């Protein structure tokens, strides 16, 4: 629709130019051309205003999208950080458990029945290993999320600044 109206404006532009160059308004054709010229100017102004409003609307939607992306990344980051804190507690507890089992094994080695405690020790060691692996994965994910979040926040600030400039120009 915008192209059609612009094509119409461009097609009628020579007519409007001729209307401006025409002699006095006593000629009925000249008066009609002057009226067409004024109408074309009004259409141009309306189209420009509509285009500005559409641009502002698009910018606002871009800012909203950026805000929702930042909020989602922030939520994911907080969730991962919370999980990492929980894993750190779990790791600490597992290490304590391993030390207690090792001490028990040392005491029980004299009685020659360490089989059950060794199985528990191996299980605790596996659990500790899995916890450390997950902590490593989470640490990497957190680093990526922090980087993504910083980039998205910077992009958002740019879009907001552009929107602010356009709004102040549109209002002013």
DSSP file (Angstrom, degrees, kcal/mol; ACC not computed):
  #  RESIDUE AA STRUCTURE BP1 BP2  ACC     N-H-->O    O-->H-N    N-H-->O    O-->H-N    TCO  KAPPA ALPHA  PHI   PSI    X-CA   Y-CA   Z-CA
    1    1 A X     >        0   0    0      0, 0.0     4,-2.4     0, 0.0     5,-0.2   0.000 360.0 360.0 360.0 -39.7    0.0    0.0    0.0
    2    2 A X  H  >  +     0   0    0      1,-0.2     4,-2.3     2,-0.2     5,-0.2   0.906 360.0  48.5 -64.0 -41.6    2.8    2.3    0.9
    3    3 A X  H  > S+     0   0    0      2,-0.2     4,-2.8     1,-0.2    -1,-0.2   0.894 110.0  52.3 -65.6 -39.7    4.5    1.7   -2.5
    4    4 A X  H  > S+     0   0    0      2,-0.2     4,-2.4     1,-0.2    -2,-0.2   0.933 111.5  45.4 -63.2 -45.4    1.2    2.3   -4.3
    5    5 A X  H  X S+     0   0    0     -4,-2.4     4,-2.5     2,-0.2    -1,-0.2   0.891 113.2  50.1 -66.1 -38.2    0.7    5.6   -2.6
    6    6 A X  H  X S+     0   0    0     -4,-2.3     4,-2.7     2,-0.2    -2,-0.2   0.904 110.4  50.3 -66.9 -39.1    4.3    6.7   -3.2
    7    7 A X  H  X S+     0   0    0     -4,-2.8     4,-2.5     2,-0.2    -2,-0.2   0.899 111.0  50.0 -63.4 -40.3    3.9    5.7   -6.9
    8    8 A X  H  X S+     0   0    0     -4,-2.4     4,-2.1     2,-0.2    -2,-0.2   0.921 111.2  48.4 -62.4 -44.5    0.7    7.8   -7.0
    9    9 A X  H  X S+     0   0    0     -4,-2.5     4,-0.8     1,-0.2    -2,-0.2   0.926 113.9  46.3 -62.3 -44.9    2.5   10.7   -5.4
   10   10 A X  H  X S+     0   0    0     -4,-2.7     4,-0.6     1,-0.2     3,-0.3   0.867 112.1  51.0 -67.3 -36.2    5.4   10.5   -7.8
   11   11 A X  H  < S+     0   0    0     -4,-2.5     4,-0.4     1,-0.2     3,-0.3   0.866 114.7  42.9 -68.7 -35.5    3.1   10.1  -10.8
   12   12 A X  H  X S+     0   0    0     -4,-2.1     4,-2.2     1,-0.2    -1,-0.2   0.522  90.9  89.1 -88.9  -5.3    1.1   13.2   -9.8
   13   13 A X  H  X S+     0   0    0     -4,-0.8     4,-2.6    -3,-0.3     5,-0.2   0.908  85.9  50.7 -60.7 -44.4    4.2   15.2   -8.9
   14   14 A X  H  X S+     0   0    0     -4,-0.6     4,-2.4    -3,-0.3    -1,-0.2   0.881 109.7  52.0 -61.9 -34.4    4.7   16.6  -12.5
   15   15 A X  H  > S+     0   0    0     -4,-0.4     4,-1.9     2,-0.2    -1,-0.2   0.912 110.3  48.0 -65.2 -41.0    1.0   17.7  -12.4
   16   16 A X  H  X S+     0   0    0     -4,-2.2     4,-1.8     2,-0.2    -2,-0.2   0.893 110.7  51.1 -66.6 -38.7    1.6   19.5   -9.2
   17   17 A X  H  X S+     0   0    0     -4,-2.6     4,-1.8     1,-0.2    -2,-0.2   0.904 109.9  49.7 -65.1 -40.0    4.7   21.2  -10.5
   18   18 A X  H  X S+     0   0    0     -4,-2.4     4,-0.9     1,-0.2    -1,-0.2   0.865 107.3  55.5 -65.4 -34.3    2.8   22.3  -13.5
   19   19 A X  H  < S+     0   0    0     -4,-1.9     3,-0.3     1,-0.2    -1,-0.2   0.870 107.1  49.4 -66.4 -35.2    0.1   23.6  -11.2
   20   20 A X  H  < S+     0   0    0     -4,-1.8    -1,-0.2     1,-0.2    -2,-0.2   0.864 112.9  46.4 -71.3 -34.4    2.6   25.7   -9.4
   21   21 A X  H  < S+     0   0    0     -4,-1.8    -1,-0.2    -5,-0.1    -2,-0.2   0.581  92.2 107.9 -83.3  -9.2    4.0   27.2  -12.6
   22   22 A X  S  < S-     0   0    0     -4,-0.9     3,-0.1    -3,-0.3    -3,-0.0  -0.228  75.3-103.8 -68.5 156.4    0.5   27.9  -14.0
   23   23 A X        -     0   0    0      1,-0.1    -1,-0.1     2,-0.0     4,-0.1   0.085  66.1 -35.5 -69.1-169.6   -0.8   31.4  -14.3
   24   24 A X    >   -     0   0    0      1,-0.1     3,-1.3     2,-0.1     6,-0.2   0.151  63.5-102.1 -51.7 163.5   -3.3   33.0  -12.0
   25   25 A X  T 3  S+     0   0    0      1,-0.3     6,-0.2     5,-0.1    -1,-0.1   0.346 102.1  92.4 -74.0   6.5   -6.2   31.1  -10.4
   26   26 A X  T 3   +     0   0    0      4,-0.1     2,-0.4     5,-0.0    -1,-0.3   0.810  68.5  81.9 -72.0 -27.2   -8.6   32.6  -12.9
   27   27 A X  S <> S-     0   0    0     -3,-1.3     4,-2.0     1,-0.1     5,-0.2  -0.665  78.3-143.6 -76.6 127.9   -8.1   29.6  -15.1
   28   28 A X  H  > S+     0   0    0     -2,-0.4     4,-2.1     1,-0.2     5,-0.1   0.846 100.6  52.9 -63.4 -34.2  -10.3   26.7  -13.9
   29   29 A X  H  > S+     0   0    0      2,-0.2     4,-2.5     1,-0.2    -1,-0.2   0.909 108.8  49.6 -66.8 -41.4   -7.6   24.2  -14.9
   30   30 A X  H  > S+     0   0    0      2,-0.2     4,-2.1     1,-0.2    -2,-0.2   0.888 110.2  50.6 -64.7 -39.1   -5.0   26.1  -12.9
   31   31 A X  H  X S+     0   0    0     -4,-2.0     4,-2.0     2,-0.2    -1,-0.2   0.909 111.2  48.2 -65.3 -41.2   -7.4   26.2   -9.9
   32   32 A X  H  X S+     0   0    0     -4,-2.1     4,-2.5     1,-0.2    -2,-0.2   0.903 111.0  50.8 -66.0 -40.8   -8.0   22.4  -10.1
   33   33 A X  H  X S+     0   0    0     -4,-2.5     4,-2.6     2,-0.2    -1,-0.2   0.879 108.7  51.9 -64.2 -37.5   -4.2   21.8  -10.4
   34   34 A X  H  X S+     0   0    0     -4,-2.1     4,-2.3     2,-0.2    -1,-0.2   0.896 110.1  48.9 -65.2 -39.8   -3.6   23.9   -7.3
   35   35 A X  H  X S+     0   0    0     -4,-2.0     4,-2.3     2,-0.2    -2,-0.2   0.913 111.4  48.8 -66.4 -42.3   -6.2   21.9   -5.4
   36   36 A X  H  X S+     0   0    0     -4,-2.5     4,-2.7     2,-0.2    -2,-0.2   0.908 110.3  52.7 -62.0 -41.9   -4.6   18.6   -6.6
   37   37 A X  H  X S+     0   0    0     -4,-2.6     4,-2.1     2,-0.2    -2,-0.2   0.925 109.9  47.2 -60.3 -45.6   -1.2   20.0   -5.5
   38   38 A X  H  X S+     0   0    0     -4,-2.3     4,-2.0     1,-0.2    -1,-0.2   0.900 112.2  50.6 -63.9 -40.3   -2.5   20.8   -2.0
   39   39 A X  H  X S+     0   0    0     -4,-2.3     4,-2.6     1,-0.2    -2,-0.2   0.912 109.1  51.1 -63.9 -42.8   -4.1   17.4   -1.8
   40   40 A X  H  X S+     0   0    0     -4,-2.7     4,-2.7     1,-0.2    -1,-0.2   0.890 108.5  51.6 -62.4 -39.5   -0.9   15.7   -2.8
   41   41 A X  H  X S+     0   0    0     -4,-2.1     4,-2.3     2,-0.2    -1,-0.2   0.899 110.5  48.9 -64.3 -39.3    1.0   17.6   -0.1
   42   42 A X  H  X S+     0   0    0     -4,-2.0     4,-2.6     2,-0.2    -2,-0.2   0.915 111.2  49.5 -65.1 -42.7   -1.5   16.5    2.5
   43   43 A X  H  X S+     0   0    0     -4,-2.6     4,-2.9     2,-0.2     5,-0.2   0.922 110.9  50.3 -61.8 -43.9   -1.2   12.9    1.4
   44   44 A X  H  X S+     0   0    0     -4,-2.7     4,-2.4     2,-0.2    -1,-0.2   0.918 111.3  47.9 -60.5 -44.4    2.6   13.1    1.5
   45   45 A X  H  X S+     0   0    0     -4,-2.3     4,-2.4     2,-0.2    -1,-0.2   0.913 113.0  48.4 -64.2 -42.3    2.4   14.6    5.0
   46   46 A X  H  X S+     0   0    0     -4,-2.6     4,-2.7     2,-0.2    -2,-0.2   0.914 111.9  49.0 -64.3 -42.8    0.0   11.9    6.2
   47   47 A X  H  X S+     0   0    0     -4,-2.9     4,-2.6     2,-0.2    -2,-0.2   0.898 111.3  49.7 -63.5 -40.4    2.1    9.1    4.7
   48   48 A X  H  X S+     0   0    0     -4,-2.4     4,-2.4    -5,-0.2    -1,-0.2   0.920 112.3  47.7 -64.7 -42.7    5.2   10.5    6.3
   49   49 A X  H  X S+     0   0    0     -4,-2.4     4,-2.2     2,-0.2    -2,-0.2   0.910 112.8  48.4 -63.1 -42.4    3.4   10.6    9.6
   50   50 A X  H  X S+     0   0    0     -4,-2.7     4,-2.4     2,-0.2    -2,-0.2   0.899 111.2  50.6 -65.2 -40.3    2.1    7.1    9.2
   51   51 A X  H  X S+     0   0    0     -4,-2.6     4,-2.4     2,-0.2    -2,-0.2   0.907 109.8  50.4 -63.5 -42.2    5.5    5.9    8.3
   52   52 A X  H  X S+     0   0    0     -4,-2.4     4,-2.4     2,-0.2    -2,-0.2   0.913 111.0  48.8 -61.7 -42.9    7.0    7.5   11.4
   53   53 A X  H  X S+     0   0    0     -4,-2.2     4,-2.6     2,-0.2    -2,-0.2   0.906 111.1  49.6 -65.0 -41.4    4.4    5.9   13.6
   54   54 A X  H  X S+     0   0    0     -4,-2.4     4,-2.5     2,-0.2    -1,-0.2   0.900 110.5  50.8 -64.4 -39.8    5.0    2.5   12.1
   55   55 A X  H  X S+     0   0    0     -4,-2.4     4,-2.4     2,-0.2    -2,-0.2   0.918 111.6  47.6 -62.4 -43.3    8.8    3.0   12.6
   56   56 A X  H  X S+     0   0    0     -4,-2.4     4,-2.6     2,-0.2    -2,-0.2   0.906 111.3  50.9 -64.2 -41.5    8.2    3.9   16.3
   57   57 A X  H  X S+     0   0    0     -4,-2.6     4,-2.3     2,-0.2    -2,-0.2   0.920 110.7  48.8 -61.9 -43.8    5.9    0.9   16.7
   58   58 A X  H  X S+     0   0    0     -4,-2.5     4,-2.1     1,-0.2    -2,-0.2   0.903 111.3  49.8 -63.3 -41.8    8.5   -1.4   15.3
   59   59 A X  H  X S+     0   0    0     -4,-2.4     4,-2.4     2,-0.2    -2,-0.2   0.902 109.5  51.4 -63.7 -40.7   11.2    0.1   17.5
   60   60 A X  H  X S+     0   0    0     -4,-2.6     4,-2.5     1,-0.2    -2,-0.2   0.911 109.8  49.4 -63.3 -41.3    8.9   -0.4   20.6
   61   61 A X  H  X S+     0   0    0     -4,-2.3     4,-2.5     2,-0.2    -1,-0.2   0.882 109.7  52.1 -64.7 -37.0    8.3   -4.0   19.7
   62   62 A X  H  X S+     0   0    0     -4,-2.1     4,-2.4     2,-0.2    -2,-0.2   0.902 110.0  48.5 -65.7 -40.6   12.1   -4.5   19.3
   63   63 A X  H  X S+     0   0    0     -4,-2.4     4,-2.6     2,-0.2    -2,-0.2   0.917 111.5  50.0 -64.9 -43.2   12.7   -3.0   22.7
   64   64 A X  H  X S+     0   0    0     -4,-2.5     4,-2.3     2,-0.2    -2,-0.2   0.909 110.8  49.4 -61.8 -42.2   10.0   -5.3   24.2
   65   65 A X  H  X S+     0   0    0     -4,-2.5     4,-2.3     2,-0.2    -2,-0.2   0.929 111.5  49.4 -62.4 -44.8   11.5   -8.3   22.5
   66   66 A X  H  X S+     0   0    0     -4,-2.4     4,-2.5     1,-0.2    -2,-0.2   0.903 110.0  51.1 -60.4 -42.1   14.9   -7.3   23.9
   67   67 A X  H  X S+     0   0    0     -4,-2.6     4,-2.4     1,-0.2    -1,-0.2   0.902 110.3  48.4 -63.7 -40.8   13.5   -6.9   27.4
   68   68 A X  H  X S+     0   0    0     -4,-2.3     4,-2.2     2,-0.2    -1,-0.2   0.885 111.8  49.9 -68.6 -36.4   11.9  -10.3   27.3
   69   69 A X  H  X S+     0   0    0     -4,-2.3     4,-2.5     2,-0.2    -2,-0.2   0.916 111.8  48.0 -65.7 -42.6   15.1  -11.9   26.1
   70   70 A X  H  X S+     0   0    0     -4,-2.5     4,-2.5     1,-0.2    -2,-0.2   0.915 111.7  50.3 -63.3 -42.7   17.1  -10.2   28.8
   71   71 A X  H  X S+     0   0    0     -4,-2.4     4,-2.3     2,-0.2    -2,-0.2   0.904 111.5  48.0 -63.1 -41.3   14.6  -11.3   31.4
   72   72 A X  H  X S+     0   0    0     -4,-2.2     4,-2.5     2,-0.2    -2,-0.2   0.918 112.8  47.7 -66.7 -43.4   14.7  -14.9   30.2
   73   73 A X  H  X S+     0   0    0     -4,-2.5     4,-2.5     2,-0.2    -2,-0.2   0.903 112.3  50.3 -63.3 -40.2   18.5  -15.0   30.2
   74   74 A X  H  X S+     0   0    0     -4,-2.5     4,-2.5     2,-0.2    -2,-0.2   0.903 110.5  49.4 -64.6 -41.5   18.6  -13.4   33.7
   75   75 A X  H  X S+     0   0    0     -4,-2.3     4,-2.2     2,-0.2    -2,-0.2   0.928 112.5  47.3 -62.6 -45.1   16.1  -16.0   35.0
   76   76 A X  H  X S+     0   0    0     -4,-2.5     4,-2.6     2,-0.2    -2,-0.2   0.896 111.6  51.4 -64.0 -40.6   18.2  -18.8   33.5
   77   77 A X  H  X S+     0   0    0     -4,-2.5     4,-2.6     2,-0.2     5,-0.2   0.931 110.6  47.6 -62.5 -46.8   21.4  -17.4   35.0
   78   78 A X  H  X S+     0   0    0     -4,-2.5     4,-2.2     1,-0.2    -1,-0.2   0.890 112.2  50.9 -62.5 -38.6   19.8  -17.1   38.5
   79   79 A X  H  X S+     0   0    0     -4,-2.2     4,-2.4     2,-0.2    -2,-0.2   0.930 112.0  45.9 -63.9 -46.2   18.5  -20.7   38.2
   80   80 A X  H  X S+     0   0    0     -4,-2.6     4,-2.5     2,-0.2    -2,-0.2   0.891 112.2  51.0 -65.2 -39.6   22.0  -22.0   37.2
   81   81 A X  H  X S+     0   0    0     -4,-2.6     4,-2.1     2,-0.2    -1,-0.2   0.892 110.5  49.6 -65.2 -38.1   23.7  -20.1   39.9
   82   82 A X  H  X S+     0   0    0     -4,-2.2     4,-2.1     2,-0.2    -2,-0.2   0.919 111.1  48.9 -64.8 -43.6   21.2  -21.5   42.4
   83   83 A X  H  X S+     0   0    0     -4,-2.4     4,-2.3     1,-0.2    -2,-0.2   0.893 109.7  52.7 -62.9 -38.8   21.8  -25.0   41.2
   84   84 A X  H  X S+     0   0    0     -4,-2.5     4,-2.3     2,-0.2    -1,-0.2   0.901 107.4  51.2 -64.2 -40.8   25.6  -24.4   41.4
   85   85 A X  H  X S+     0   0    0     -4,-2.1     4,-1.9     1,-0.2    -1,-0.2   0.915 110.5  49.6 -61.8 -41.5   25.3  -23.3   45.0
   86   86 A X  H  X S+     0   0    0     -4,-2.1     4,-2.3     1,-0.2    -2,-0.2   0.898 110.7  49.5 -62.8 -41.0   23.4  -26.5   45.8
   87   87 A X  H  X S+     0   0    0     -4,-2.3     4,-3.1     2,-0.2    -1,-0.2   0.856 106.7  55.5 -67.5 -34.9   26.0  -28.6   44.0
   88   88 A X  H  X S+     0   0    0     -4,-2.3     4,-2.3     2,-0.2    -1,-0.2   0.904 109.7  46.5 -63.7 -39.7   28.7  -26.9   46.0
   89   89 A X  H  X S+     0   0    0     -4,-1.9     4,-2.5     2,-0.2    -2,-0.2   0.917 113.1  49.4 -65.5 -43.0   26.9  -27.8   49.2
   90   90 A X  H  X S+     0   0    0     -4,-2.3     4,-2.6     2,-0.2    -2,-0.2   0.909 110.9  50.0 -63.0 -42.1   26.5  -31.4   47.9
   91   91 A X  H  X S+     0   0    0     -4,-3.1     4,-2.6     2,-0.2    -1,-0.2   0.926 110.4  49.8 -61.8 -44.8   30.2  -31.5   47.0
   92   92 A X  H  X S+     0   0    0     -4,-2.3     4,-2.1     1,-0.2    -2,-0.2   0.916 112.3  47.4 -60.7 -44.1   31.2  -30.3   50.4
   93   93 A X  H  X S+     0   0    0     -4,-2.5     4,-2.6     2,-0.2    -1,-0.2   0.895 111.6  51.0 -64.6 -40.2   28.9  -32.9   52.1
   94   94 A X  H  X S+     0   0    0     -4,-2.6     4,-2.7     2,-0.2    -2,-0.2   0.901 109.2  50.5 -64.8 -40.4   30.3  -35.7   49.8
   95   95 A X  H  X S+     0   0    0     -4,-2.6     4,-2.2     2,-0.2    -1,-0.2   0.906 111.1  48.9 -64.7 -40.0   33.9  -34.7   50.7
   96   96 A X  H  X S+     0   0    0     -4,-2.1     4,-2.4     2,-0.2    -2,-0.2   0.926 111.7  49.5 -62.5 -44.3   33.0  -34.9   54.4
   97   97 A X  H  X S+     0   0    0     -4,-2.6     4,-2.6     1,-0.2    -2,-0.2   0.903 109.2  52.2 -61.7 -42.0   31.4  -38.2   53.9
   98   98 A X  H  X S+     0   0    0     -4,-2.7     4,-2.6     1,-0.2    -1,-0.2   0.908 109.8  48.7 -61.6 -42.0   34.4  -39.5   52.0
   99   99 A X  H  X S+     0   0    0     -4,-2.2     4,-2.3     2,-0.2    -1,-0.2   0.904 111.7  49.5 -65.2 -39.9   36.7  -38.4   54.8
  100  100 A X  H  X S+     0   0    0     -4,-2.4     4,-2.3     2,-0.2    -2,-0.2   0.907 112.2  47.4 -65.5 -40.6   34.5  -40.1   57.4
  101  101 A X  H  X S+     0   0    0     -4,-2.6     4,-2.9     2,-0.2    -2,-0.2   0.910 111.0  51.7 -66.2 -41.6   34.4  -43.3   55.4
  102  102 A X  H  X S+     0   0    0     -4,-2.6     4,-2.2     2,-0.2    -2,-0.2   0.907 110.9  47.8 -61.7 -41.2   38.2  -43.2   55.0
  103  103 A X  H  X S+     0   0    0     -4,-2.3     4,-2.1     2,-0.2    -1,-0.2   0.911 112.4  49.3 -65.1 -41.3   38.6  -42.8   58.7
  104  104 A X  H  X S+     0   0    0     -4,-2.3     4,-3.0     1,-0.2    -2,-0.2   0.905 110.3  51.1 -63.7 -41.6   36.2  -45.7   59.3
  105  105 A X  H  X S+     0   0    0     -4,-2.9     4,-1.5     2,-0.2    -1,-0.2   0.901 108.5  51.9 -61.6 -40.9   38.1  -47.9   56.8
  106  106 A X  H  < S+     0   0    0     -4,-2.2     4,-0.4     1,-0.2    -1,-0.2   0.916 114.1  42.9 -62.8 -42.8   41.4  -47.1   58.6
  107  107 A X  H >< S+     0   0    0     -4,-2.1     3,-0.8     1,-0.2     4,-0.3   0.906 117.4  46.1 -69.0 -41.2   39.9  -48.1   61.9
  108  108 A X  H >X>S+     0   0    0     -4,-3.0     3,-1.1     1,-0.2     5,-0.9   0.604  89.4  83.7 -80.5 -11.2   38.2  -51.2   60.5
  109  109 A X  T 3<5S+     0   0    0     -4,-1.5     3,-0.2     1,-0.3    -1,-0.2   0.787  87.0  58.1 -63.2 -24.1   41.2  -52.4   58.6
  110  110 A X  T <45S+     0   0    0     -3,-0.8    -1,-0.3    -4,-0.4    -2,-0.2   0.812 104.9  49.5 -73.3 -28.5   42.4  -54.0   61.7
  111  111 A X  T <45S-     0   0    0     -3,-1.1    -2,-0.2    -4,-0.3    -1,-0.2   0.577 105.1-131.4 -85.9 -10.3   39.1  -56.0   61.9
  112  112 A X  T  <5S+     0   0    0     -4,-0.9    -3,-0.2    -3,-0.2     3,-0.1   0.836  75.1 108.4  63.3  38.0   39.4  -57.2   58.3
  113  113 A X      < +     0   0    0     -5,-0.9     4,-0.4    -8,-0.1     3,-0.3  -0.315  26.2 128.7-131.9  54.1   35.8  -56.4   57.2
  114  114 A X     >  +     0   0    0      1,-0.2     4,-2.8     2,-0.1     5,-0.2   0.474  40.9 100.1 -86.8   0.7   36.2  -53.3   55.0
  115  115 A X  H  > S+     0   0    0      1,-0.2     4,-1.8     2,-0.2    -1,-0.2   0.896  86.0  41.2 -54.5 -49.6   34.2  -54.8   52.0
  116  116 A X  H  > S+     0   0    0     -3,-0.3     4,-2.1     1,-0.2    -1,-0.2   0.910 116.6  48.9 -67.4 -43.2   30.9  -52.9   52.7
  117  117 A X  H  > S+     0   0    0     -4,-0.4     4,-2.6     1,-0.2    -2,-0.2   0.863 108.7  53.8 -66.2 -35.2   32.7  -49.7   53.6
  118  118 A X  H  X S+     0   0    0     -4,-2.8     4,-2.5     2,-0.2    -1,-0.2   0.897 108.3  49.8 -65.6 -39.1   34.8  -49.9   50.4
  119  119 A X  H  X S+     0   0    0     -4,-1.8     4,-2.2    -5,-0.2    -2,-0.2   0.913 112.5  47.1 -63.8 -42.7   31.6  -50.2   48.4
  120  120 A X  H  X S+     0   0    0     -4,-2.1     4,-2.6     2,-0.2    -2,-0.2   0.897 111.5  52.1 -64.6 -39.9   30.2  -47.2   50.1
  121  121 A X  H  X S+     0   0    0     -4,-2.6     4,-2.3     2,-0.2    -2,-0.2   0.907 109.8  48.1 -63.3 -42.9   33.4  -45.3   49.6
  122  122 A X  H  X S+     0   0    0     -4,-2.5     4,-2.3     2,-0.2    -1,-0.2   0.893 111.9  50.0 -64.9 -39.7   33.4  -46.1   45.8
  123  123 A X  H  X S+     0   0    0     -4,-2.2     4,-2.4     2,-0.2    -2,-0.2   0.922 111.7  47.5 -63.9 -44.4   29.8  -45.0   45.6
  124  124 A X  H  X S+     0   0    0     -4,-2.6     4,-2.5     1,-0.2    -2,-0.2   0.882 110.6  52.7 -64.3 -38.3   30.6  -41.7   47.4
  125  125 A X  H  X S+     0   0    0     -4,-2.3     4,-2.2     2,-0.2    -2,-0.2   0.902 110.2  47.8 -64.6 -40.7   33.6  -41.2   45.1
  126  126 A X  H  X S+     0   0    0     -4,-2.3     4,-2.7     2,-0.2     5,-0.2   0.916 111.6  50.3 -64.3 -43.5   31.4  -41.7   42.0
  127  127 A X  H  X S+     0   0    0     -4,-2.4     4,-2.4     1,-0.2    -2,-0.2   0.915 111.3  48.5 -60.7 -43.6   28.8  -39.3   43.4
  128  128 A X  H  X S+     0   0    0     -4,-2.5     4,-2.5     2,-0.2    -1,-0.2   0.893 110.6  51.6 -63.5 -40.6   31.5  -36.7   44.1
  129  129 A X  H  X S+     0   0    0     -4,-2.2     4,-2.3     2,-0.2    -2,-0.2   0.932 111.2  46.9 -62.5 -46.8   32.9  -37.2   40.6
  130  130 A X  H  X S+     0   0    0     -4,-2.7     4,-2.6     1,-0.2     5,-0.2   0.898 111.6  51.8 -62.3 -40.4   29.4  -36.6   39.0
  131  131 A X  H  X S+     0   0    0     -4,-2.4     4,-2.3    -5,-0.2    -2,-0.2   0.926 110.6  47.4 -62.7 -44.6   28.9  -33.6   41.2
  132  132 A X  H  X S+     0   0    0     -4,-2.5     4,-2.2     2,-0.2    -1,-0.2   0.888 111.5  51.3 -65.2 -38.7   32.2  -32.0   40.2
  133  133 A X  H  X S+     0   0    0     -4,-2.3     4,-2.4     2,-0.2    -2,-0.2   0.938 111.4  46.8 -62.9 -46.4   31.4  -32.7   36.5
  134  134 A X  H  X S+     0   0    0     -4,-2.6     4,-3.0     1,-0.2    -2,-0.2   0.886 110.0  53.7 -63.7 -38.0   28.0  -31.1   36.7
  135  135 A X  H  X S+     0   0    0     -4,-2.3     4,-2.5    -5,-0.2    -1,-0.2   0.907 108.6  49.8 -62.4 -40.7   29.6  -28.1   38.5
  136  136 A X  H  X S+     0   0    0     -4,-2.2     4,-1.9     2,-0.2    -2,-0.2   0.918 112.0  47.6 -62.8 -43.6   32.1  -27.8   35.7
  137  137 A X  H  X S+     0   0    0     -4,-2.4     4,-2.7     1,-0.2    -2,-0.2   0.935 113.0  48.5 -61.8 -46.6   29.3  -27.8   33.1
  138  138 A X  H  X S+     0   0    0     -4,-3.0     4,-3.0     1,-0.2     5,-0.2   0.894 107.4  55.1 -62.7 -39.6   27.3  -25.3   35.1
  139  139 A X  H  X S+     0   0    0     -4,-2.5     4,-2.0     2,-0.2    -1,-0.2   0.910 110.7  45.8 -60.5 -41.3   30.2  -23.0   35.4
  140  140 A X  H  X S+     0   0    0     -4,-1.9     4,-2.3     2,-0.2    -2,-0.2   0.927 113.0  49.5 -66.2 -44.6   30.7  -23.0   31.7
  141  141 A X  H  X S+     0   0    0     -4,-2.7     4,-2.8     1,-0.2    -2,-0.2   0.902 110.4  51.1 -60.3 -41.1   26.9  -22.5   31.1
  142  142 A X  H  X S+     0   0    0     -4,-3.0     4,-2.8     2,-0.2    -1,-0.2   0.910 108.6  51.1 -64.0 -42.3   27.0  -19.6   33.6
  143  143 A X  H  X S+     0   0    0     -4,-2.0     4,-2.0    -5,-0.2    -1,-0.2   0.916 112.7  46.2 -61.6 -42.7   29.9  -18.0   31.8
  144  144 A X  H  X S+     0   0    0     -4,-2.3     4,-3.0     2,-0.2     5,-0.2   0.923 113.3  49.3 -65.4 -44.0   28.1  -18.2   28.5
  145  145 A X  H  X S+     0   0    0     -4,-2.8     4,-3.1     1,-0.2     5,-0.2   0.906 109.8  51.2 -62.6 -41.7   24.9  -16.9   30.0
  146  146 A X  H  X S+     0   0    0     -4,-2.8     4,-2.3     2,-0.2    -1,-0.2   0.911 112.7  46.2 -62.1 -41.6   26.7  -14.0   31.6
  147  147 A X  H  X S+     0   0    0     -4,-2.0     4,-2.4    -5,-0.2    -2,-0.2   0.938 114.6  46.8 -65.8 -47.1   28.3  -13.1   28.3
  148  148 A X  H  X S+     0   0    0     -4,-3.0     4,-2.9     1,-0.2     5,-0.2   0.919 112.5  50.7 -59.2 -44.6   25.0  -13.4   26.4
  149  149 A X  H  X S+     0   0    0     -4,-3.1     4,-2.6     1,-0.2    -1,-0.2   0.914 109.7  49.4 -62.4 -43.8   23.2  -11.4   29.0
  150  150 A X  H  X S+     0   0    0     -4,-2.3     4,-2.0    -5,-0.2    -1,-0.2   0.915 113.2  47.5 -62.3 -42.2   25.8   -8.6   28.8
  151  151 A X  H  X S+     0   0    0     -4,-2.4     4,-2.5     2,-0.2    -2,-0.2   0.924 113.2  47.4 -64.6 -44.3   25.5   -8.5   25.0
  152  152 A X  H  X S+     0   0    0     -4,-2.9     4,-2.8     1,-0.2    -2,-0.2   0.883 110.8  51.8 -65.9 -37.4   21.7   -8.5   25.0
  153  153 A X  H  X S+     0   0    0     -4,-2.6     4,-2.5    -5,-0.2    -1,-0.2   0.903 110.3  48.9 -65.5 -39.2   21.7   -5.8   27.7
  154  154 A X  H  X S+     0   0    0     -4,-2.0     4,-1.9     2,-0.2    -2,-0.2   0.923 112.3  48.1 -65.0 -44.1   24.0   -3.7   25.5
  155  155 A X  H  X S+     0   0    0     -4,-2.5     4,-2.6     1,-0.2    -2,-0.2   0.920 111.0  51.6 -59.7 -43.9   21.8   -4.3   22.4
  156  156 A X  H  X S+     0   0    0     -4,-2.8     4,-2.9     1,-0.2     5,-0.2   0.913 107.0  52.1 -61.5 -43.5   18.7   -3.4   24.5
  157  157 A X  H  X S+     0   0    0     -4,-2.5     4,-2.4     1,-0.2    -1,-0.2   0.898 110.0  50.4 -59.8 -38.6   20.3   -0.1   25.6
  158  158 A X  H  X S+     0   0    0     -4,-1.9     4,-2.4     2,-0.2    -2,-0.2   0.930 111.7  46.0 -64.4 -46.0   21.1    0.7   22.0
  159  159 A X  H  X S+     0   0    0     -4,-2.6     4,-2.6     1,-0.2    -2,-0.2   0.900 113.3  50.3 -63.7 -39.8   17.5    0.0   20.9
  160  160 A X  H  X S+     0   0    0     -4,-2.9     4,-2.8     2,-0.2    -2,-0.2   0.906 110.3  49.7 -65.4 -40.4   16.1    2.0   23.8
  161  161 A X  H  X S+     0   0    0     -4,-2.4     4,-2.5    -5,-0.2    -2,-0.2   0.916 111.6  48.7 -64.0 -42.4   18.4    5.0   23.0
  162  162 A X  H  X S+     0   0    0     -4,-2.4     4,-2.5     2,-0.2    -2,-0.2   0.921 112.4  48.4 -63.1 -43.6   17.3    4.9   19.4
  163  163 A X  H  X S+     0   0    0     -4,-2.6     4,-2.9     1,-0.2     5,-0.2   0.921 110.6  51.3 -62.0 -44.0   13.6    4.8   20.4
  164  164 A X  H  X S+     0   0    0     -4,-2.8     4,-2.5     2,-0.2    -2,-0.2   0.915 110.9  48.1 -59.8 -43.5   14.2    7.7   22.8
  165  165 A X  H  X S+     0   0    0     -4,-2.5     4,-2.2     2,-0.2    -1,-0.2   0.925 113.9  46.7 -63.5 -43.8   15.8    9.8   20.1
  166  166 A X  H  X S+     0   0    0     -4,-2.5     4,-2.5     2,-0.2    -2,-0.2   0.904 112.8  49.3 -65.9 -40.6   13.0    9.0   17.6
  167  167 A X  H  X S+     0   0    0     -4,-2.9     4,-2.9     2,-0.2     5,-0.3   0.924 111.5  48.4 -65.2 -42.4   10.3    9.7   20.2
  168  168 A X  H  X S+     0   0    0     -4,-2.5     4,-2.3    -5,-0.2    -1,-0.2   0.882 114.1  46.8 -66.6 -35.2   11.9   13.0   21.1
  169  169 A X  H  < S+     0   0    0     -4,-2.2    -1,-0.2    -5,-0.2    -2,-0.2   0.879 114.4  47.6 -70.6 -37.2   12.2   14.0   17.5
  170  170 A X  H  < S+     0   0    0     -4,-2.5    -2,-0.2    -5,-0.2    -1,-0.2   0.892 119.1  38.8 -70.6 -40.4    8.6   12.9   16.8
  171  171 A X  H  <        0   0    0     -4,-2.9    -2,-0.2     1,-0.2    -3,-0.2   0.881 360.0 360.0 -76.2 -39.1    7.2   14.7   19.8
  172  172 A X     <        0   0    0     -4,-2.3    -1,-0.2    -5,-0.3    -2,-0.2   0.453 360.0 360.0 -81.0 360.0    9.4   17.8   19.4
